Amino acid sequence: MKSTPEIRLTRRSFVAAGGSLALAVYLPKGRTSEAEGFRPSAWIKIDSGGGVSFVCDRTDMGQGSPWALARIVAEELDAPWERVSVAPMPDNPAGWPRTMGTGGSTAVSGSYDLLRKAAASAREMLRLAAAVEWGISPSECVCRDGVVTNRATGARLDYGALTALAAQLDPPQAPPLKDVSDYRLVGKSFPRADVPPKTLGAQTYAIDVRLPRQLTGLIARSPWPGSVERRAVYDAEAALSLPGVTDVFEIPGDEHRPPGVVVLAGDFWQAQQARAALDVRWVPPDGGEQTGATDRSADFRRRLVTALYEPGSRARSEGNVRETIKEPGLRQVMAQYEVPFLHHATMEPMNCTADVRVNRCEVWAPTQTQTRAQQIAARLTGLPIEAVHIYTPALGGGFGRRLENDYVAEAVLASQYAGRPVKIVWTREDDMQHGYFRPPAISLMRGALDENGELRAWRQHIASPSLLRQMRGMEPEVDTAAVQGAADLPYRVPNLEVSHVEVRSPVNLGFWRSVGHSYNCFFVETFIDELAHAAGRDPFAFRMSLLPDDSRMAAVLSRAAQEAGWGRPPGPNSGLGIACTHSFGSLAAQVARVSVDRGRLRIDRIDCAVDCGLAVDPATLESQISGGIIYALTAALHGRIRLGRDGAVERNFDSYRMLLMNDTPDIRVHVVNSGDPIGGIGEVGVPPAAPAVGNAIFAALGKRLRTLPFEVPAVETRVEEQL
């Protein structure tokens, strides 16, 4: 038997020992220069001073995801948090390892495993580099707080001192990951670097971009998307005669983006005055005036109601609902609910700055989808996609609206025409009228209870437009976006049916925060409350009876009920309401407390229990859940877009109201760490808020509200009469 030769670690070879496995790895020539530092992956760079720069490829819309993602990197890398910074987003999405886009509450949940592995790989390369430096086994090296320590001698090497050597190593394919129980950074909250500039008004947003020779553009758009058959009649000379105005020209529309007349000027105010002077009218090709219904909302609602009596597509079917409902002795419960079109209402309206040149296009866009924006700009300019660079300044809110890139196309077309940088700015009125609205929906619910109050059958039929078909050109058998929160009903029902019928929308649709969950949770959780009262059961206990005892949903429901004091009398003219959701990989249950004082309905408090598997940053989680609840309450109490002859009737915050500070309830967030796979938090706080409040109103006043927004004045009048 031959003896095993001694393997010595040198700066050209080393041994990675684990059990009986010895792996010899030879160091190839360096991949990065000393100036570039150590770049073990696209997301991580470590400089010679030991500083860690995290390159975030997910858009920050105020939710703080870059810092949560940087926390994951620092944790797995064993780097001190104070030495970690967040770098700007890459400007060439085509050269990036994955699609650059942010939505569906996936910024953190969709990056968690990837970034853990990337950071662990970097940590192991630094550990191996230290082992080579000392001529020892890597198992004798310990990484912690940005330093590698020799177990035997106590010698220490800072990460920065190892970057040149580590840069020559091949990344390990399956680096060992830290156990969650050993986390020291993830699960804790630290101050965010973006808070001070935002608080002090020093943050630069996309709308603040200013380039040399830049013009500002405003667009008079057709009130209806896809209305390419109409032509614009306007007074270009009147606009061009005003100070600072340089150009007036038309840009074409497409299937979703309406055509428009562009005015370019030296600044916003000059462009705004010039656009008003255009006096644009959109007329049919024959020159006649536009005719049609003055109240398109009422017409569209009639179509939705009619569709409720069409069969539609079945999204889920278990047992035999239709036969069960016919059984004698069962108590039938029926209800119809509805929600309107909604606007995203980002605080920063749409805008984009583009600079199109002969061989390069640069775009400064507050977009959620950089890859798509780059593709659109490349198509419009005819440039190679690598010649298009997308810069992403801070966004003043997204909520799904900035998944679309219509404003990017407009800026690129305008700059291409002008031959110089152009910033296209949408006024608030532009933003309201030409939004990508949350689809309206009507749901007909039917349930059957036996003599013991047990739920035997459940049928839900939804009429709404199809986001996937109308806006994405997909041809699904069932629009999964329309049945979110309905087809995946968490409750155990032996006979269950959920179906959807499509009604095409006359306006653009968009993925509004929490998408189909935003209305189906209202339908489902209000109806489950109605069933509980019909059965003579407590709404919380009734829900719990329909869930497995060890389910995550039962845990969050119990936590929310406990924290809110469920079961204790809420006081005179007060009520508690409960609702829950399983959405975007996470679970949330909310209990709302409402009261009526001198005829005024007030939401006093909302307790929300959340299980997202693992809370990377509890403070960020609390902020996101609170923001989601406020966003949902705005829609529940005020939100509604109506359609008239000239498009959206609501044009600004005077008619499309926001929830004000003095109407915001006391919001308390309670984290339930289940240890399950990590889920999203940006949207999960939205769905339960409206049904929890509606159920609380019923508990307080005995009035069931089945339509959003809640008609609160009607409730107030009735209460005043009682008092």
Summary of the structure (lengths in Angstrom):
residues: 723
radius of gyration: 29.0
end to end distance: 100.2
largest distance: 101.3
contacts: 2544
relative contact order: 0.11
helix: 31%
strand: 25%
